[in-house]
Amino acid sequence: MDNDILAQLVGRTLTFTFDQFTARVSLQADHTLSVEIVDGANRGFTDDARYEVHAVRDDVVVLSWQERIGTTVTHVIDLAAGRTYATVVTASGGFLRLVGTVHPS
């Protein structure tokens, strides 16, 4: 199932919208991604990182990566509902819980 989900996501851009910010994440086949904060807090931040993605069940995946600044990001994404539930652990030890929308393109 992981390969099926990966095939659906590779080459696509996911737009995550939260109250605090909006991010665009583009997934590549070599397990690298590009992230850009396009609105809100930290607008203009960009990074490339290695990611892991795992299927939980049909249309639900866990996507995670660690940014060069040390921040670790984990999303539980419900593709059918267009929702994401994310946690962010900052390099300084801060912790955020976020709920937002996800739109693949």
C-alpha angles and dihedrals in degrees: 000000000000091000091050092052092044090052089054093051105037113103092016132109120228117205112206116196121193131164089257102043149342121238133188117210122188117197123210129198093244090066094258125123138191119220128193128178102220101177141017128006113021092008110183096031112138133177143161118221144161114259140195124210127187131180115236094181137320109326095357120103139168113224122185140170142160119231124222089252089060099257114141118210127193126181130188100201125197100197094185093054095036091233133131130195110198141181125198123195110192124215089249092055100262117146129210130185113200135183119191149128130285126206119186117208 
